[in-house]
Amino acid sequence: MDFEIPEDLKMVQSLVRAFVNDQLKPLERDILGRAADLSDARMFLPEDTEEKLVKMARDMGLWGVGVPEELGGVGLSTFGNCLVEEELAQTVIPFNFGDVTPILFDCDAEQKEKYFLPVLHRQRHAYLALTEPEKTARLSNIEMKAEKVSKHYVLNGKKVSFSRVGKDYFAVVFAATGDKGLRDGVTCFLVDKDTPGFTVSGGEEKTGWQSQTGEPMSLVFDHCLVPAENILGQEGKSFHLGKKWLPSRRLIRGARCVGVAQRLLEESTTQAQSWQSFGQFISRRTSIEAGLADIAMGIHACRLMVYEAAWKADKGESIRRQAAMVKLFATEMVHSVADRVAHIFNGPPYMGGLPMERLCRHALATSATELALELQRSIIAQDILKGLKV
């Protein structure tokens, strides 16, 4: 078995690594804050700074690496995308190379021009509206209704979205058009910004200590009339949107966990080699050595899982089980790493003003819920019970 990364992907990896080290990491203090009380900390970079970074990414040919070539992107392989995301995850700067939700990959020709391409080119923002207030993000829990009236649908209900706020936007809304709780009874709609009956509130960028917490947007639909041509995919088939891209997205999430853990390992190593306790560097303590070793083992194991599954995906093999394993293991790994980092720093991993604080917060906040992890265990177990080899 050849464990060598292909030369073309090595070049991409080196290019992204240099971009992260030379362009993104020097900007981390702008995000974390320079004032003693961190009152100038923020969630995102200034718009003009982001535009400069986007232009650089375009000039390097990296914009849209995760978007299929037939949709206007670079069409990088799954393995290549994992390498890219692993590097990008090693900084607290919230920046990506034109990442678009795979749900929009199912846009028809007209929707592609009106919705997908503007999102890819940063002209519009897509507000993903699946979750409802005080509900989990499961299709069976959707209560929002969409009633068909002639060639339109009337939407009534409330949603919350954790998407980034933008000036020009549209909502990707999931609403029940059939019996509640049935997978084939939920439809996805594309709702434009100025549609009557559609209002958005909240979600503004926070500064200072509040920048560490994100406030979701509230999306309200009050007798909102949406034309039938704004249905994404087929009526009642929203469960299948982006389905073929889901396994590879799980691998990319795993790669991000590897990247975050790698940066945390580097920060912890620096801390262990520079901090003294009782007259000696803490790197000489057995407990610190054990913590560093455990972090390194977790990273190595997770990286191998991600790379192997990505390699299989690019060969056209089914990776449903491998993707579930990666999502489960990577989530548990990054939680374990955060715990060990806290021990090495002799304090909680969310101490303000340090890169590790923002990395740990983001990694733990965006990791899968216990319900999602149980689903991955179920997928793995079902394959085992079918007699498939592990």
N, C-alpha and C positions, 0 to 999 in steps of 0.2 A: 504494500500500500504506500502510495506516494503522499507524504505530508507536506510537500513543498507548495507554496503559493505560486500560481502561474506568474510569469514575468509581467504581463500586462496589468494584472491586478496588484502586483507589488508596486508598480509605478503609480497606480491610482491611490493606493494606501499611503505611499510616501508623499504624494501631492497633498492629500487631505491632512496628513500629520503635520506637514510644514505649515499649512494654512491655519490649523488649530494653534500650533506653537507660536507662529509669528504674528498672526492677526487677531485671534480670539482671546487667547490667554492673557495678553497684555491689557485687554479691556475688562478683565474680571473685577478690578477694583472699582470700575464705573458702576458695575451691578451691585457689588457687595457694599459699596459706600466708603467714602474716605474720611468722613467726620468721626470724631470719637464716639458719638452716640449713634452712629450709623443712620442719622436722619436723612442722609442723601442717598440711601440705598434705593434701588428701583428694581422693577420686574423685567423690563426690557431696555434695550439700547435705544438711544435717540434715533429718530427716523432717518436723519441724514447719514448717521454712521451705518445703519443697517443697509441703506441704499448703496453705499460704497462697498460694503462686503458682498452684497448681491452682485454688483457689477464685476467684482473680482472673481466671484464664483462662475459667473457666465463666461468671462474671458478665459477661464481655465477649463471650460467645458464640463463643469461639475453640476450645473443647474439642471434639475430634473433627473438625477441619476436613478431615482426610485420609481420613475414613471415609464411605462412601456413605450417603446419607440413609436409604435403605431398611434399613440396618443400625443405625440409631440415631445416626449422625453428622451433621455439618453438610452434607456432600456438596459441598464447595467444588470448583470446576473444577480441571483440571490446571494451568492457568496460575496460578490463584489459589494453589494449593498450592506452586508454584514460587516465587512472590513471598514467601509465608510462610516457607518453608524458607531462602530466601536471607537473610532478616533474622535468623532464629534462629541461623544458622550463624556470625554475626558476633560471637559471644561464646563463651567457654570453658565457660560453665555448661551442664551436660548436662541440658537441659530440652526437652520437646516438648509439643505440644497433644493428647495422647492418641493417639500413633502406634501402630497395630496392624499386625502383619505381614499382608499381603494373603492369605497362605496360609489364614488363619482366615476370610476373607471367604466361603469355600466351606462353612462350617458349615451343617448342616441346622437346622431349627427348634429341635429339642431341644438340639443342641450349641451353638447361638447363645445360649440362655439359661444353659447350664451353663458354657460356656467363653468365648465371644466377648465378651459383654456385661460379665462380671466383669473381663476384661482391659481393656476400654475404660474402665471406671469405677475402675480401679486397685485392685480387690479381689483379683485374682489375677495371677500372673506366668506368662507362657508361656515355657518353656525350649525354644528351637529346637534340635533335636538331629538335624542332618544329617551333620555331619563326624564321622569316626571317628579315633581316635588314629593319628597318623603317616600320615594319608590326606588327599588333597585333597577338597574339597567337590563331588564329581561323583557323580551317581547310579550311574554304571558302576563306581565304586569301593566301593560299599556291600557290606559283608560280613555285617552284622548280619542274622540270620534271624528270620522270624516264621512259625511252623508252625501250621497250622490244626488245632484239636482241637475237634470238635463245633461249638458256637457261640462259641468263644473262639479266641484266638491266643496262642501261647507265644513270647515274645520272649527272645532270648538274644544278648548282645553288649555292646559298650561304645561310648559316644558322648562327644563333648566339646561344650560349649555356651558361647558367649560372652554369653549373655543376663544381665541383671542379676538378682542373687539377691533372692528375696522370701520372706516367711513362708508364704504360701499359693501353691502353684504347681501346674502340670501340665506335662508334656513333650509336645512335638510331634515325634514320633519317626518317622524314615524307616527302614524295614526291608525286606529282600528277601523277597518271597512267591513269586517265580518264579525263572527262571534268572538268574544273576549277569550283570550287564552290560547287561541289556535294559531299555529305558526303561519298558516296560509290565510290568515284574516287581517294581516297588518300590511299597510301600503306606505311607501315612501313618497313624499311630495317635496318639490323644490318651490319654496315660497319667497318671492322677491321682497326686497326691502320696503317698498312703498305700497304693498298690497293692503287695501282697506281691511281693518279688523286685526292686523298684525302689529304688535307693539313689543319693543325690547327695552329693558331697563337693567341697570346694574352692570357689573363686569368691568368697571373702570380700573385703570392701572393704579396700584397703591405704591406709596413711597415710604421710606423709613422702615421701621420694624414691621409695618403692615405688608411690605413687599414680600415677606416670607409666606404669606397666605393669599391664595387666590379666591376671589369672590365670583361665584357663577352668575351668569346672566339669567334673567327671567324672561321667558318668551311667552306671550299671551296671545291666544287666537280666539277672537270673539266674532263668531259668524264670518269667518275669513273665507272668501270665495276664491278658489284656486282652479284654473282650467285643467281639464283632463290631460292635456299634453304636458303638464308639469309633473306627471307621475314618473318617477325614476324606476326603470324596469317595468315589471308587470304588476297589475293590481293584485294585492294580497300575497305578493311574492317577495316582500322586502327582506325576508330571512335569507334569501339567496344572493343578495347584493354583495359583490366583492368576495363571495364565498371561496372562489378558487385562489384568491390572493391571501386568504386568512392564515394558512399554515406558514407561508413565507414571512408574513408580518410578525408572527410569533417568534420566528427565528431572529428577526431584526430587533425585536424587543429584548430578546436574550443577549444579542450582541451589545445593545446599549447597557445592559446590566454589567457585562464584562468590562466595558469601557469605564463606567463609573467606579467599579471595584478596583480597576487598575490604577486610576488616579488616586483613590483612597489609599491604596497600598503604597504609592509613591509618597503621599503626604505623611503617612504613618511612619515610613522608613526614615524620612527626614526628621520627624519629631523624635523618634527613638535615638537617632544619632546625635541630636543636638540638645536634648533635654537631660539635665542631671538631677539626681535625687540621692541624698545622703552621700554626696561626694563622688558619685559615679554615674556614667551615662546609663539611662534606663535600657538601652539596647543590650546590656549585659545581663539583664534579668531573665530568668528562665520563662516567666509568664509572658514577657514581651516577645521573646523569641518564638514561643508557641503561638502567640496571636498572629505574628507576621507569617509564620509557616502555614497556619490554617487558612489565612486569607489567600496566600499564593496558591495553595492546593485547590481551593474552591474556584479561583479564577481559571487555573489551568484546566480543571475538569469541565467547567462550563464552556470555556472556549473550544475545547475539543468536541463537545456535544453540538455546539452551534455550527462549527465548521463542517463536521461530518454530515449533519442534516442539510446544510446549505449545498454541499457537494451533491448529495442525493437529489435534492430539488432541481438542481441544474441539469441533472441527467434525466429528468422527467419522471423520476420515481415518486410514489406516494409517500408523503412525510407526515401524514396526519398524526400518527403516534409519536414520531420523533419530535414534531413541533410541540405537542402537549408536554413531552418530557422536558424539552428545553424551557418552556414557559414556567413549568413547575419548579425545576431545579434552579433556574436563574433567579426567580423571585425569592426562593428560600436562601440562596447563596448571598444575594445582596443584603438581605436582612441580617444574616450572620456576620457579614463583613462590617456592617454598621455597628453591630454590638462590639466587635473586637476593636474597631477604631476608637470607640468610646473608652474602652479599657486602656488603650495605648496613650490616648490623650488625657487620661485620668479625669474624664468629665463627659457629660452628654454629648453626642455627636452633632447636636444642633446649637453649639456655642456660637454666638453671633460674630460676624466679621471674618470668618475663615472659609476658604473654599470648601473644606470638608463639610461645613455646616449646610451650605446650599446643596451640595451634592447629595448628602444624606437625606435631607428633607425631600428633595425632588425624587430620589430613588424610592424612598418609602411611600411617598404620597401617590406616585404613579404606578406602583406595583399592583399586581392583581389582588382582588379581594379574596377572602377565604372561600366564598361561593365559587368564584372563577377557578380557584385552585382545585376545589373538589371536582369541578367539571373536567379538568385535565386528568385528574386521577381516574375518573370514570372512563375517559377515552382510552387511557392506557390499559386499564383493567379489562375493558371489553375486548381489546385485541388479544390480550393474554388468554382470556376465556374462550376465544375463538380458535385457540391453538396456534396462533402466530408466534414465531420465535422472537425472543427479546434480543 
